[in-house]
Each structure stands twice: as structure tokens, then as C-alpha cells.
């Protein structure tokens, strides 16, 4: 990444990753009530009091943070989902076993994990289990259990029964403490607290600029991405009526890197390594503007950032909703190891590269103006109307 000015900001922002740690603890399975969850976090000391002067709107699709800029410079929207994988309680049987529906996690990632169930009376800890391996019948040995065969042993003491506290509809997340080691960050909540962190860092940097020197910026923090991008669907439907309307929507998320057995370039659409940020050209069911994706990749290279150009046929992100609602949309991602498990890992340097990239787009005006020009061409905004 380049040195000096805005790029130094990216390198020094949240030096102890206190903001990122707070975000990993705040995001939930559905990502609902984002104002309550994220509101207190926006005042953490690492933001230096610069997060002020922005407008906050609670949408049915999540939380929108808006910072006004120069009307002549148009409007940029950054979008990240603020929900994580986990599950929801289906029912509690007479023996106190808690059966559940998993969200985004398979049985091989769930078995023997510690979980936190959110109930109306507080959090309840438990352990996901099933039939112990040494008690399986012949023919079942070595086979992974089906998700419906797993259940949670809720750890409740005293005279209370599990059914007195836990009930159908209670969400849970896998217990995954935040830790750092040799430039890596590990925590389930990184997907997608990392994207939210980069967007908030970008917003913090914007507060050091003057309104005349920047476009209007919306930060879209969505809910329900892991269950079908329904939050983005509602939020972007509302955004069509915004004034100013976003010229360009950039989705900031995580993606799987493939330096693990079985994750081949053929499966992922190209070699994705943890040291490089990702510019997506496609997702499953979505082809982003190829000219815009090309411009983003070239801008990254111009900032001395190596990037992976990914043509994937997997993944279903919020970015697809942007296209469906007629917005010129792009997607960048932070590659992670062991995505959708309790030990999601990413490199801190790559997260900072993505933050520096977001800052660089706006800090270097020709880049933003080129993105805006291509975006308006894609959407037909500058075409004469018959």
C-alpha cells in the first residue's frame, strides 16, 4: 500500500483492533436491531470523536450512516452485512435437548462447539453434541451426523428446566473468542465484522475532510445476508428514492481463500490467497459491470495493492441485490481461512489494505470521477431520455 496521507490513516486506524473486537461481539445471527447493537460501538475511543456530523437512519433492512458532501461530486454507497452464521432453536424436547436450525454452518463445523443462546432472560451457554462416536452403530462409524441429529446441551443450573428458559425462536451463535497471532486475526464474527470495520474506518477518515472535497457517502449496514440478502433487498429498494441517489454501490465482504485441501481454484473461480484483497467480477447469479470491476482492479494496482481478480460461481452476497435494483455495483472482499466455522482467520494487513483502498478511491479524485463516470454509463443515467 502507498505511504503518506490517507494510506497512513489506514495503517494506523484502530491500532489494537479494539473496534474490530467490539464489532465481532456485537453482530448477531439475523443482524436485527443494528442501531441498538452498533450505536454504543460508534463512540469507542479509537474513532477519535471524528464520527460526528453524520446522519443515522434505521431501515427495515438495517442501519444507514450518511455523510453529506459536495453535490457536484455525486454519491457513493458502501455496503456490508452485519449478521453472522449460527442457528435458531426449533424446539426443546422433554429431556431438555435443544434442537435447532443451522444458518450457514454444516454439521462438521457445528459438532462439539460451544454456543451462546440468546433468550428473553439473558444468554445461556451450551454445547452442540450428538451420539458419541464410540456409541455409534456399525455402519454409522466415521460418518458425519446430519444437522437434525445434533442438539444443544444447555448448561442451566439450579431448579430450572431448560424449557423454562430456552424456547423456539431463540437465536444462537458459536462461542468464538477474538484473538490475534502473528499478524492473523481469528474469530467467527470476522464474517462480516471485517467489512463493517473497514466501512467505519473509511467514515472516520472522511470526517477529517471537508464537505466540498468529497462525494456524499452512505454506509449501508445490512441484516439477513446469510439468510438470502433480504436486508439488502429492502434497503436498496428504499435507496432508489434517496436524494442524492447512489451513483455506485460497493459491497465490502469476506470471501474464502483456497490454500486449504479441497478448495481448488476450479471450485472458487480462481486462486484466492489470504495476503491479497479480492475484486470480484462475478458472484453466483450476478455479473458485475466488467468495466467497473476492471477499473477497481487497476486502481488497486495503482495504490501498490496486489489483488485477486475473482470470477466465482459461488457465493450469494448483498452485491447481487444492488444489481437487481438497478445500481451500478462492485464488490471487494477480504479473504479468510475456514469461512463459516468457529475459527475464521484473516490477515490484519489485508483488512488494512481494503480500508486503504476505500480511502484511496475518494482521496484520489480522478479515481472516484472515473468510477462515477463508468457507473453512470452502466446505469444509463447520462443517456438522453426519449
Secondary structure, DSSP 8 states (H G I E B T S, - for coil): ---SHHHHHHHHTTTT-HHHHHHHHH-BSS---HHHHHHGGGG-GGGTT---S-EEEEETTEEEEEE---GGG-EEEEEEE-B--EEEEEEE-TT-EEEEEEES--HHHHTT-EEEEEETTEEEEEEEE-S-GGG--TTTTT----GGG-EEEE---TT--HHHH--TT-EEEE----EEETTEEE-TTHHHHHHHHHHHHHHHHHTTS-GGGS-EEEEEEES-TTTTSHHHHHHHHHHTT-SS--SEEEEEEEEE---STT--HHHHTS---TTSEEEEEEETTEE--HHHHHHHHHHHHHTT--EEEEE-S----THHHHHHTT--EEEEEEEEBSTTSTT-EEEHHHHHHHHHHHHHHHHSHHHHHHHHHHHHHHHTTTS---
